[in-house]
Amino acid sequence: MKRQTAVYSVLALALVAFLGGIYWYVQGGKNDRTSVAATPPTGMLVREHSPVFGRPDAPVTIVEFFDPACETCRAFHPVVKEILGDFKGQVRVVLRYAAFHQGSGEVVRMLETARSQGKFEPVLEAILAGQPEWASHGTPNLSRAWAIAERAGLDVERARQSLNSPAIVDIARKDASDVAALGIQKTPTFFVNGKPLRSFGMQQLYDLVQQEVRAKQKG
């Protein structure tokens, strides 16, 4: 009975987090999106330096513009993972950084140091799971973010040494440049095979991916 109660508690907390994220997205916060390129150039969506989940040559590509401090990004993360599982081998996710919130720029570079250490996925998972601990939008606690990353396996000493390396700074700069050029002002923003997600929502994202997968299967 205690185990069942604990499960219900976890589900309730997850629902609260998701609804809070949706509210933030719908209300827009300080990052309202006014326009996004309708048919963005592929080169501005997918860059060679970007993290990729799923089969690299999958026929369907989801591009997610992502802020590690964004509640809605955190809420949608399990949905994106579910899509990868449901369409295994058919879909890949390309992650792009859109560091709108205070402190997010440093966390983006931290994630890239984790990638250089082969720890990107566990550190990303931990940073998102621990987001409520560090990502207060007015006063982010970056020391907590570093502690969370360290518990996930990041060599913090090495990471701090490479945090401002030219290669990592250049990744952040290129993503910021593409974000500005595409007119993206809110996270998460999704494109599926270059098509923007016109109506925001979990089901809408799933449906667009499914549509693209079926189209590719039909040839």
N, C-alpha and C positions, 0 to 999 in steps of 0.2 A: 504493500500500500504506500509506504514511504517512497519507494522507487517510482511508483506511478505519479505521486504528487510532485516529485522532483521533475519528472518528464514534462508534466503540465506546466510547471513553473518556467522551465526553459522555453517551451513553446510560446508561452504568454510573453516572455521578455523579447523573444525574437519577433513576435507580431508587433509589439510596441515599437521596437527599433525600426521595423519596416515601415509602419504607418508614419512614424516621425520623419523618416527619410522621404517618404512620398509627400508629406506636408511641406517639407522644406523645398522639395523640387517644385511642387505646384505653386507655392507662394513665391518662390523665386529667390528669397533671400536678397543678397546684394549682387547676385550674379545672373540677373535675368538675361535670357537669350532673346535677342530681338530678331536675328536672322542667321541662317546657316546656308552655306553654298548648296544649291539644289543638286548640282552634279559636280562635286568637287573633283579636281584632278587626282587620279590614283596615287601619284607620287607624293601628294600632300597628305594622304591618309595613311599609307604604309611606308615606313622608312626601314632601311636595313638595320638600324640600331635598335629597333623596338622589340620589347619582350613579346614572345609568341607562345601561346598555349594551344595544344592540339597538334595535329599533323601539319608540318610546315607547308605541304603542297595540297592541303585540303581545298576542294572546289568552292567552298563558301567561306568568306572572311567576314568576321565581325570586328570592326574597329571600335574600341571604347576609349573615349577621352575621359580621363579619370583623375580625381583628386583624392589622395589618401586620407584627407580630413573630411571628405564629403560623406554625410550620413546616408544619402541615397546610393552612393557607390557601394558603401558597406552593405546596404540592404539588398542590392542587386547582385552582389558577388556570388551568393549561392545559386541564384537563377542562371547566371552565366555558366557556372560549373555544371549545373544540371543540363543545360543545352549541350555542352561539350560531351557529356555522358550519353545523352539521348541520341545524338547524331555523331557518334564516335567515328572518327576517320573522315567525316564529311565536312566538319567545321573546324576552323581555327579562330583564335581570338588574338588580335594584335592590340596591345595596350599602349596607349599614348598618354602622356602626362599633361594635365591642365591644372597647374598649381595656383588656384584662385585664392584659397584660404591662407591666412597668416600662418607662417611656419611650414606650409606644405612644400615649399621649394627645398628646404633642407631635408625633409623626409623623402622627397623624390630622389635626391642625390644619395641619401642613405640606402634606398632601395637599389640604386645602381651599384653602390659598393657591395651590397649583398649579392648582386648578380655576378660581379667579378669574382666573388668568393664561392660561387656555386650554391648560394643560399637564398636565392631570390624568392622562391615559392614559400618556404617556411617563414621567412621574414615578412613577406607580404601578408600571409594569413594571420600572423601574430599582430602586425600593425593594425589590420582591420578589426580583428577580434578585440584588441585593446584600445580601439579608437576613443571610446568614452573616457578613458583615463588620461589621454594626452591632448585631444583635439578640440578643446574649448576654442570657439572661433575668435573670441576676444583676446584670450590669453593662453595660447597653446603651451603645454608643458613638454618641451622637446627633450628634456632630460629623461622623462618617463618613456618617451618614444624610443630613445636609445636603449634604455633598460629593457624594454619589451623586445627589441631587436636582438639584444645580447642573449636574452633567455632563449630566443629562437635559433641561436647558433652563430650569430654575427660576431666576427672578431672585431670588436669596437676599436681597438687601437689601430689596426690596419685600416679600418673603414675611415676613421677620422683623418688619417694621413692622406687618403686618396679622395676625400670628399670634394675637394676643390681642384682636382686634377683636370687638365685641359679636356681629356676625353669625356669625363662625366659632365663637366660644365657645358660642353658642346652639345651633348644629348639634350640637356634641359633647355638650352637656348634654341635648338632646332624645333623642339616640340612647342615651345612658347611661340615661336615664329609662325608655325603652322596653325596653331590655335587662333592667333590673331588674324591670319590671312583667311581662314575659313569662317570667321565670324562667330566662333563658339564662345559662349559666355556663361554656360551652365554645365555642370557635371551631374551624372554621366550623360554624355551625348554618344549615341550609337549610330554607326553606319553598317549596313549589311550588303556586301558586294557593291559598295559605293552608294547605296540607297539610304537616305536619312530615315530615321524612325520618326515619322510625322506625328503619330499619336503616342504619347508616352505611356508605358506600362509594361508589366511583366509579360502579359499575354500577347500584347502587340509585338514585343520583341521576339517572343517564341514563334508567333505566327509568321512573321517576316522571314525568320530563319528557315522555318519549315517550307515556306513557299519557294525560297531560293534553292533549298536542297532538292525539292521535287523537280524544279525546273532543270537543274543540272542532271538529275537522274534520267529525265526524259531526253536530254541531249538537245 
